[in-house]
């Protein structure tokens, strides 16, 4: 009831705010004495929007790039006759004459035809153009084409495999591993799918994400220093946008491999071709085939379903409706049974007013996540989080930049049930809400790009004003310097401590109000978690096909709430307040030619946590991390493709064993006969994470062959090998059994897919 009341109240407030924002935008544009040209660029054959292509006015310095929706806007253009020029790699150059009147808002739809000739220089200049028009600090944009440049496991590209090569990203293991981004733990990384919050984006086996790579349009990964447009997390953002279904014909893909199978279907939803559908389903049967194929038990299974409907108006306005259901299960027979499910529904829209160059976007979504774990005879542990959000964004375009502003309302509830060492039940149920508003301005001059912003986060527990700033300086045509800084906050924590090495049970809690006292015996000024980011870097174009990027970063987590793993009695506080520091430098050297692609990453980093006088390195503190990736096309019509990835990482911290003792539990109380009873084997631990595991390294390779039966019917066959030289990388050490447990061994796989 409380959550419903808050949502209704905030929704009423939000209506007032959006009309205020819209009225302000319209009034500002009344005074414009020049004209505006806007529209969409699409593929002439499929009508699919074309992102990031260049649209300019011939003979002038006016130019822009299309956004994720294929939309472009050229503001404050002198009236008269102009020639629009549109260029993009793989398409024929398009020119179109237009006549613009004073004060007119002219909408021009542009359609590009595919070209049979690819020019490397055009491809490079398109990519470099984005670097020269956007700050892009701590940011990596991943397209569907990029996902296919990494060796595929079982013949299917996957976002989880690509994320492992992103600068600053640390992956802690093949089984139950998690992604840690520049010192932030998974709960400090916000994952969005079409505006919906995804609480568990990766499956337990660690090799696969819940997202089908074939439906991903773009993924923007912000490893830190992100703009005021995003909030609610203190480390990073992963913003995933899915493509729209084909509006002209039904098409799809069927694939099967040694790990699982997949079906993808898309096509027009109505006869007028103004709507489309998209459906994706994939499932794993690795738990049934691993013993047969690999003679190595892998008790992991999952099923992922996603659907989307798109409705588009003639002027480019559109609305999407989508939903998902992701399921994961791990069953170690006789030991533990873990399963989680995540589902959600949502909608987003793009509205283009006929009399204003302002772009209006909005979204409504609801998602939930439930996880349970049953270990032997122990009681069932459960965690659940569910919540809805609503947001509106408005973008106003100017000659030398744009202003984007909006607000977001988010309400969620958490339920958590577990048991302590003496089987006493611990149960927590919370309801909370958040409200945020932001403004972000981007100014583009000849030599400098400025992006100041400000965000307000209002939580149930407190208020957080968050200034942000991004700067890029174009020193020369080939050298660019960049900087980003800002304040960040969040009001959500994990049931997993940063001190835990392996813990598949990953639940969520809202930040508690009953924090322990600080080292001076005083209360903390606020309950929310806080961080400050500072990133400094540079981009250098070595030649037309090769560029180098360097970024140094500092993340100062000034206040973090963590589970108290040192709790020894019911009188201790269940939580601890820590301070964290992550710092490092990332190097990225990239070569992109017509046939050969090379991606080289080296990351040097350090992460530490401090709780009062105790200082330790969390288990994901990897000092050195190297990724070498190559992709080479060869043969007739480049129908063959060979991919390879080699990863080298220094050892993770671990807590050493100092000794053992006999642990008598006195299960019968005062009647226990300790002189004749055999106790359990107890472990005497050393200082927290003072040791280091051995180095990790692994080689993955894949080879694929494409057979084109027709323009729309394509068969692809792939063979791949994971951990090609069978490196024995340690997973964990069983202290009681005194036995080493390794990561995945050499895993050959094969797959076949048919596009139609």
N, C-alpha and C positions, 0 to 999 in steps of 0.2 A: 504494500500500500504506500509506504513511504517513497519507494522508487517511482511508482506511477504518479504520485503527486508532484514529485520533483520534475519528472519528465514533462508533465502537462504545463507546469508553471514555466519551465525553461522554454518550452515550445512557444508559449504565448509571448514570452520576451523576444524569442528569436524572430518572430514574424515582424515585430516592430523594428528590430535592428536591420533586417534585410531590406525593408522598404525605405529605411533611412539611408542605408548605403546606396541603394538603387537611385533614390531621388537625388542624392549628392552627385552621383556619377552623371546622371542625365543633365543636371544643372550645369556642371562643369563643361559639358560638351556643347551647350547652347552658344557659348561665346566663341566657338571655333569659326573662323572666317574662311578656312580652307576646306578641302574635301578629304574624304577617307575612302580608300579602296580596300576591300576585304573579300574573303571567299575561301573556298576549299580547293585543294589539289588532290586528285584521285587518279587511280589507275583506270584507264579507259576501258580495259577489258573486264576487270572484276569489280570496279567501282570502290575498291578498298582505299581508304585514306592513305596518302603518302606522307610519312613523317620526315621532318628535318631536311626538306629540299629547299633550295634557294629561290626566292622570288624577289626580283628587283625591277626598278624602272630604268629603262635603257637611257644612257647618257647622263645619269645622275648618281648621286651617292646613296640614294634611298634603296634600302633592301632589308629583307627579313628572312626568317626561316619558318616553315610550318611547324605546328606543335603536334602533340600526340593524336589530335583529331584531324590532322591535315589542314588546319586552318591557318591563314596568314592575315595580317593586318598592316596596312601602310597608312599612317596617320599624317595629317597636316600636309597634304600634297597640294601644290598649286593647281588651280583649275586649268583645263585645256586638254589637248590630246597627248596621250602617253602610250608607250609600248612596254607591256609587261614581259619580262624574260624569266622563264622557269627552267632550272637545270637540276638534274639529279642523276646519280650514277645508275646505269642500266636502262635509262630512258632517253628518248630523243629530246633535244632542246626544243622548247616551245616559246613562241612569241605571239603576243596578242595585243592589238591596238584597242584602247579604250578612250572614252571622252568623259572627262570629269568636270562637273559644274561646281560653282562656288557653294560651299555648305552641303554638298551632296555626300551621301553615304552610298557608295556604289559597290554592289555585290557582284563579283565575277567568279564563276566556276571554271576551273582549269583542269583539263584531263590530259594526262601524259601517255604516250605510246611507248611500249618497251622497245629497246634498241638491240640489235644483234651484235653491236660492237661495244665492248667495254674499254674505257680509257682509264688507265691507272691514275693519271694525274687528276682527272675529274673526281675520282673516288677520294683521293687524298685531300683535295681542296675542300670537298664537302665536309669531311671529318674535321679538318683544321678550322673551317669556318665556324663550327660550333664552339671550338676552343677560343676563338677570337671574339665571340659575342656573348659568352656566358662565363660566370666566375668559376664554376666547377671546381670547388675546393673539397677534397675528401669525397669525391663523387665518381662513381663508375656507372655508366649506362650500358646495360646488357640487352642486346636484341636477340631475336630467334636465331639469326645467323651466327652470332657469337657463341651461343650454346652448343652449336654443332662443330666448333673448332676444338673441343676438348674430347679426349678418348671416351667413347660411349661404353657403358657397362651393359651388356646384353643388347647392344644395338640401338638403345634409346638415349638421346641427350637428356640431361637433367640439371635443374638449377642447383641442386646440392653439390654436384660435381664441379660446376663452374665456380660457385661461391668459394670453393677451397683454393682457387688461384688468385682471388682478389687481394690486392695489397692490404696488409694489416689484418687479414682474417686468419684465425687459428682454428684448426679442426682437431678435436681431442681423441677421435677414435672411430674405427669402422663400425663397432658394435656399441650402440648407446652413446655415440659421440655427439657433441654439440659444437655449434659455431660461436666463437668468441671474437668480437670485432673491436680491435684497437683497445683492449683492456676491459671491454664491457662484457658482462655475463649475458646469457640468452634473455633473461627477463628484462634487461635494459635495452634490448633491441626490439623496435616496433616493426611488425610485419603487416602490411596492408595488401589485400587482394581486392581490387576494384573498390577501395574505400572501406572494406570490411576488415576488422582486426582478426588476424589468424594467430591463435595462441600456441599452436604446435605445428610449425611449418615443415619439420623434417621427421622422417620415420625413424624407428628405433635402430634399424640396421645401419643408418648413417650414410648409405650410398644414394638414397633417393629422397626427394622432397615430395610433398603432397601435390605439387603443381605439375600439370602436363606441359612439357616444353613446347608442344605444337600449338597451344592456345595462348602462349605468352606473346604479347606485342612488344612490351619493353619492361625492364626492371631497373629502377633507379636505386642504387645502393649508396647511401650517404654514411660513410664510416666515421663521421664526426663533423662538427662545425656546420650543421645543416641550417637552412634559413628559417625565418619565422613562420613559414607556411606549415611546418611540422612541429609537434610538441608531444608531451606526455611520456617521453623517455629521455634518459640521461646519457645514452651512448650512441645509438645509430638508428637509421631508418631504412627499411627495405620496402619500396613502393612498387607493387606489381600491377600492371595493367594488361588485361586480356584483350584479344582481338575480337572483332565482330565477325559474325558468320557471313559467308558469301551470299550476296543478294541476287546473283544471276543464275546460279545452278547449284545442284546438290553435289557435294564433294566430300571426301573423307579419307581416312587412313585406318588400315587394319595391320596390327603387328603382333608378333609373338617371339619370345626368346626363352632362354633357360631360366630367367628370373620371373617372368610374368607375361601378361598380354595386355593389349590396349585397343580401344575403338574410339575413333574420332569421326563425328558427322557434323556437317554444317550445310546451310542452304537457305533459299528464300522461304519466308514464313507466310507470304501472301502473294497473290497474282500481280499486284502493282509494284512488286520489288522494292517497296519502301520499308520492309521489315525482314529480319533474318533470325535464324536460330543457330545455336552452337551447343554441341554436347560432347563431353569427353568422359570416358571411363577407363580406369586401369586397375589391375589387380596383380598381386604377387602370389605364386605358389612355391616359393623358395623353401618353405617349411616341409613341403612334400617331396621336392626333387633334390634337395641338397645332399642328403645321404646317398641317394642313388647316383647322382652325377659326380659329386665331389668327395664322397665318403667323409663329409665334415658336417655335423649337425648345425643348422642355422634355423632356429625355431621362430622365424619372423614371418609375418603375413600382414598384408594391408589391402585395402580397397579404397579408391578415390573416385568420386563422382563430381562433375561440375556441369552446369547448364546455364545458358544465357539466351535471352530474347532481346532484340534490338529493333526499335521503331524510329524511323528517320523522317523528318519533314523536308519539303523541297528547298527550304532556305538553309539547311544544314543542322537545324536543331534536332536533337535526338534524345531518346530515353532508353535506358537499359534496365532489364530485370534479370537477376541472376541468383543462383543458389548453389550450395556445395554440401557434400557429406564425405568426410575423411575418417577412415577407421584404421587402427593399428593394433596388433596383438603380438605379444611375446610369451611363449609358453615353455619354460624350462621344466620338463616333467618331474613332478615330485619335489620341486624346489620353489618355483614361483610362477605365477600367472598374472601378467600385466596386460591391460588393454585400455585404450583410450579412443574416444570418438569426438569429432569436431564437426559442427554443422552450422549453417547460417543462410540467411536470405537477405537480399538487398536490392537497391535500385539507385541509379545515378542518372543525371540528366545534364544536357548542355542546351542552354537557351540563348538564342541570338536575337535580341530586340531589333525590330526593323528600322528604328530611328536613332540608334545609338551604337557607337563602336565598342561598347562595354560587353564583355563576355560573362555570362552568368552560368555557374556550375553548382550542382548540389548533389547530395547523396543521403540516403537513409539505409541503415543496415542493422541487422541483429545477428549475433553469433554466440556460440556457446562451446564449451570444452569440458569433457568429463573424463577422469582417469581413475582407475582402481588397481590395486595391487594386493594379491593374496600370496603370502609366503608361508608354505608349510602349514602348520597348525595355528599360526598367528591370525588374529582377527583381520578383517578386510579394511584396508586403508583407502580412503576416497577423497577426491578433490574436484570441485566444480566451479567454473566461472562462466557467467552469462551476462550479456549486456547489449545495449543498443546505442547507436550514435546517429546524429543528424548534423550535417554541415552544409554551409553555403560559402561559395567563393566568387568574387567578382574581380575581373581583370579589365583595367582601363589602359589602352595603348596610347603612347605618345611618340613623337618623332624620334626621340633619343632614348626610349626605354618604355617601361610599363610599370603600373602600380597594381598590385594584387592584394586584396584584403578579404576578410571573411571571419566566420566564427564556427564553432563546433560545440555540440552538447553531447556528453557521453555519460551514461548511467549503467552501473553494473553491480552484480551481487556475487559474493564468493561463499562457498560452503567447503569446509575442511574437516575431515574426521580421521584421527590417527590414534595410536596407542603408545604410551611411554614404555620404559624398560620393565615396569611392573604391571603392564597390561591395564593401566588406568586410561580410560577414554579421554581424549582431548578433542573437543568439538568447537569450531568457530564458524559463525554465520554473520556476514556483514553485508550492508548495502551502502553504496556510496555513489557520488556523482561528480562530474567535472564540467566546467564551462571554460571555454577559451575563445579569445578573439585576437586577431593579428593584422598587421599591415606590413607589406614588403614592397620596397621600391627598387627598381633597377634602372640605373642611368648609364647609357653607353656614349662615351666620347671617343675621340680619335685614338687616345693612348691609354685610357683608363675606363674601367667598368666598376661602378659603385653599386653595392646592394645592401643598404641599411634596412633593418627591420625591427619590429617590436612585437612581442607576444605577451599576452596576459593569460595565466593559467590560474583558475579559481577552483580549488579543491575543497572537499568537506573539512579537511584538516588545516587548510591554510591558503595563502595567496602568494603567487610567484610572478613578479614582473621580470621579463626575460628579453633584454636587448640583444640583437644579433647584428653582425657586420661581416660582409664579404667584399674583398677588393681584388681586382686583377689589373696589373700594369703591363701593357704591351710595349716592352722595352724596344724590340725590333720586330721585323716581320717573322723572325724565327724563335724569338725568346720572349717568354711571358712569365711574370712573377705574380704570385697570388697569396692571399691571406684570408683567414676566416676565424672568427671568435664569437663567443656567445655564452649565455647562461641557460641552463636546462634543468628540468625537474620531472618527477614522476611520483605516482601514488599507488604503485603496485609492486609486490615482491613475490619471490618464489619460495616454495616449501623446501627447495634445495639450497643448501648453504654453499658459499664459495669455497668452503673447506672440503666439500664432498668430492671424491674422485670419480666414482661411478655411481649414479643414482638414476634409474630409469623412471622412478615415480616423480614426475615433474608437475606439481600443482601450483596454484596461485592464491595469493592473499592480498587484500588491500593493506596499505601501510597502517600499523597500529598506532593508537593514540597514547598507550601506556608504555612509553619508552623508558629505559633505565636512565638513571642520572649520569651526567658526564663525569669526567675525572676529577672535577672540582666539587662534586656532590650537588650540582645544580641541574635544573631542567633544561632541556634543549629549547632553543627559541622557536623551533617549528618541528613538525613531525614528518614533513615531506622530504623526499630524497633529492639532493641537489648536486650539480656538477658544473664545471667551467671548462670550456674547450679553447684551445689555441692551436691553429694549424698554419704553417708557413711552407710554401713550396714554389716550384718552378716547372715550366714546360719548355723543352727545346726541340725544335724540328731539325734533326740531323740532316735529312734529305727528304725527298718527296715521299719516300716509303717508310722512313724510320723516325721515331721520336722517342725522347727520354723525358720521364716525369719523376720528380723527387718531391717528397713531402715529409716534413717533420711535424710531430704533433705532441701535445700535452693534454691529457684529460685529468683534471683535478676533481675527483669525486669528494666533495666537501662533506657530504653526509649520506651514508648508505645504511639501510636497515637490513639486518641479516638474521637468520635463524641462529639461536644460541646452542651450538653443539657442545659447549662445556657445561651445560646445565646439569647439576648433580642432585638437586632437590626441588620440591614444589615451591620453595621460597625464592628460588632464583627467577629472574626475569626470562621470559621465553625468547626474547630478542636481544641482540646487541647492536649498537650503533658504531659503525666503522667509518674510517676515512680511507679513500683509495687514491692511488696515483698510477697513471699509465703514461708512458712516454716512449717515443721511438722515432724511427725514420724508415720510410718505404721508398724503394727504387723500382721503377717500371721502365723496361726497355722493350719497345714494340716495333716489329717489322711487318708490314702488310703489303704483299705483292699480289700479282694476278694468280699465281699458283701456290706460293709459299707464305705461310704465316708463322711468326715466331713471337712468343710472349715470355719475357724473362722478368721474374720478380724476386727481389731480396728484401726481407724485412728484419730490422733489428729493433727489439722492443724489450720493455721491462714493465712488470705489473706488480704492485704490492698493496697490501691492505694493512691498516693499523687500527687496533681496538684497544683504547687506553694505552697501556705501556707495552702491549703485545703487538709485534710486527711480524708479518709472514708473507710469503709469496704464494698466491693461489695456484691451484693445480694446473691452470692453463697458461702459466707464465713461461712461454717459449721464447728464448732470447734470439735465436736465429731461425729463419724460415726461408727456404728457397723453393721456387717453382719454375720449372722449365717446361714450356709447352710449345709444340710445333704441329703444324698441319700442312700437308703437301698434297696437291691435286696433280694427277698425271693420267696418261693414257688418252685414247680417242675421246674428244669432247670433255676432257677432264672427268671421265666417268669413274676413275679410281681415286680414293682418298685415304691417306695414311695419317694417323694421329698418334701423338705420344705425349705423355706427361710424367715428369720425374719430380718428386717432392722430397726434400731433405729438411728435417727439423731437429733442433737440439732437444735434449731430454726435458720432460716435465718434472716439476718438483714432486717429491713424495716424502712421507713421514717414515723414518727408519725404525726398525725394531731394536730395542735395547735388551730385551729379555722376555722370559715367560714365567708364569707362576700358576699355582693351582687356585682356581677361583671357586670357592664354596658359596653356593647361593642360599643355603639354609632354607630350603623350600618348605620344610616342616616346622619352621619357627624354632621355639625352644626345645622341641622334641627331636631336632636334627642331631644325628650322631656324627659329629665332625671327625672323630678319631677313626671311624671305619668307612666313611663315605668318600667316594672318589669325586673330586670336583672337576669342573671344566678347565680347559686350558686357557688361561688368561694371558694377555699380551701387555708388556710394558713398552709404551711408545716413547720415542725420542722427541726432540723439539719438532714442532709442526713444520713439515715440508722443508726440512734442512737438507735432504738428499736430492739427487737428480737421477732420473732414469736414463738408459742409453739413448743415443740418437735414433731417430725414426727416419727411414727412407723407403720409398716405394716407386716402382715403375709400372705405369699402365700404358698399354698400346692397343690400337684397334685399326682394322683395315676394312674398308667398305667399297662395294661395287654398285653402281647405279645403272639400271637398264631402263631406257625410255622407250616404251612400246608406242606411245603417242604423246601428244602435247599434255594430255591430262592423265595418263596412266603410266606410273613410274614404280618400278620395283627396286628395292634396295636390300642388299644382303651385307651383313656385318659379322666379322669375327673379332673378338677382343680378348685380352688377357689382363686381369687385374693382379697386381703384385707379381709381375712377370718373372722376376728371379727369386721368388719365394722367400723374401726377407722375413725373418722371424722378429716382428715388432711386438714389443710387450704391450699387453692390454692392462693387466694388473697382476699382483702377486698374492696368492692365497697364503697368508701367514700361518694359518693353523695346519693346513695340509703341506705347507712348505713346497708349493708347486707354482711354477710360472704359467700364466695363461696368456696366450698370444692373440694378436689381431688376426684378421682373415688371412689364410694362406693363399697360394697361387690359385686363381679362379679363372679358367678359360670359359668363355661364353660365346654364344652365337645367336643371331636373330635375323628375322626377315620381315619386311614391311611392304605394303602395297598402298600407294596413293592412287585415288581415282577421282 
